[in-house]
Amino acid sequence: EVQLVESGGGLVQPGGSLRLSCVASGFDFPISSMAWVRQAPGTGLDWIATINTGGTYYAPSVRGRFTISRDDLKNTLYLQLNNLRTEDTAMYYCTNNPILKTPRGQGTQVTVSS
């Protein structure tokens, strides 16, 4: 059974930073393409970033501010969020299916507000 557990969210001021983590189990993490997606209130799921053997890929809205990385020994995916903006406020999820954006964990809330 695929399990994904996100953590690291919180309340931060504009311009601040956070580091999200996603601990994965139940599948072969080291060979898997992994992604972060987010959902703001009242909107659909938006793809943010993907990491796979080909490299890293970002949505234009986060490129240059967010960094996706992974530790295959720890089966953990990360997302470093820098220079946060109010429009980054959302629930953030990791997934091992960047196309379908499912399955996902329970998510971790990021709120950017002054």
C-alpha positions as CSV (number, residue, x, y, z in Angstrom):
1,E,0.0,0.0,0.0
2,V,1.3,3.4,-1.0
3,Q,1.7,5.8,1.9
4,L,2.8,9.4,1.7
5,V,3.1,11.6,4.8
6,E,3.7,15.3,4.3
7,S,5.0,17.7,7.0
8,G,6.7,21.0,7.4
9,G,3.9,23.4,6.6
10,G,3.0,26.4,8.7
11,L,2.3,30.1,8.9
12,V,4.9,32.4,7.4
13,Q,5.2,36.0,6.4
14,P,5.6,37.1,2.8
15,G,9.2,36.6,1.8
16,G,9.7,33.8,4.3
17,S,10.8,30.2,3.8
18,L,9.6,26.7,4.6
19,R,10.9,23.2,3.9
20,L,8.3,20.6,3.3
21,S,9.0,16.8,3.6
22,C,7.2,13.8,2.3
23,V,8.1,10.3,3.7
24,A,7.1,7.6,1.3
25,S,6.5,3.8,1.7
26,G,4.9,1.0,-0.1
27,F,6.5,1.4,-3.5
28,D,10.0,1.6,-5.0
29,F,10.7,5.2,-4.1
30,P,14.3,5.5,-5.6
31,I,13.1,4.6,-9.1
32,S,9.9,6.6,-8.9
33,S,9.1,10.0,-10.4
34,M,7.8,12.2,-7.6
35,A,6.0,15.5,-7.6
36,W,4.5,18.2,-5.4
37,V,1.1,19.6,-6.1
38,R,-1.0,22.1,-4.2
39,Q,-4.6,23.2,-3.8
40,A,-5.7,26.6,-2.7
41,P,-9.2,27.1,-1.2
42,G,-11.9,26.8,-3.9
43,T,-9.5,25.8,-6.6
44,G,-8.3,22.6,-8.2
45,L,-5.0,20.8,-7.8
46,D,-2.0,22.6,-9.3
47,W,1.2,20.8,-10.3
48,I,4.2,22.5,-8.8
49,A,7.3,20.4,-9.4
50,T,8.5,17.0,-10.5
51,I,11.8,15.2,-9.9
52,N,12.8,12.1,-11.8
53,T,15.9,10.5,-13.5
54,G,15.6,13.2,-16.2
55,G,16.0,16.1,-13.7
56,T,13.7,18.6,-12.0
57,Y,10.8,20.5,-13.5
58,Y,8.8,23.4,-12.2
59,A,5.7,25.3,-12.8
60,P,6.4,28.9,-14.0
61,S,4.8,30.3,-10.9
62,V,7.3,28.8,-8.6
63,R,10.4,28.4,-10.7
64,G,13.4,30.2,-9.1
65,R,11.7,30.2,-5.7
66,F,11.0,26.6,-4.9
67,T,13.4,23.6,-5.1
68,I,12.4,20.0,-5.2
69,S,14.9,17.4,-4.0
70,R,14.9,13.8,-2.6
71,D,16.9,11.5,-0.4
72,D,16.5,8.0,-1.8
73,L,18.1,6.4,1.3
74,K,15.5,7.9,3.5
75,N,12.6,7.5,1.0
76,T,11.9,11.2,1.5
77,L,10.9,14.0,-0.9
78,Y,11.5,17.6,-0.1
79,L,10.3,21.0,-1.3
80,Q,12.2,24.1,-0.3
81,L,10.0,27.2,-0.5
82,N,11.7,30.5,-0.6
83,N,10.5,34.1,-1.1
84,L,6.9,33.0,-0.3
85,R,4.0,35.0,-1.5
86,T,0.4,35.3,-0.3
87,E,-0.7,33.4,-3.4
88,D,1.4,30.4,-2.3
89,T,-1.2,29.8,0.4
90,A,-2.5,26.3,-0.1
91,M,-2.5,22.7,1.0
92,Y,0.6,21.0,-0.3
93,Y,0.7,17.3,-1.3
94,C,3.3,14.9,-2.6
95,T,2.4,12.2,-5.1
96,N,4.2,9.4,-7.0
97,N,2.1,10.0,-10.0
98,P,2.8,13.5,-11.4
99,I,0.3,13.1,-14.2
100,L,-2.8,11.9,-12.2
101,K,-1.7,13.7,-9.1
102,T,-2.9,10.7,-7.1
103,P,-2.3,9.0,-4.7
104,R,-1.5,11.8,-2.3
105,G,-0.9,12.1,1.4
106,Q,-3.0,14.0,3.9
107,G,-1.2,17.2,2.9
108,T,0.5,20.0,4.8
109,Q,-0.9,23.5,5.0
110,V,1.2,26.5,4.0
111,T,-0.2,29.9,4.9
112,V,1.5,33.0,3.8
113,S,0.2,36.1,5.6
114,S,1.5,39.2,7.3
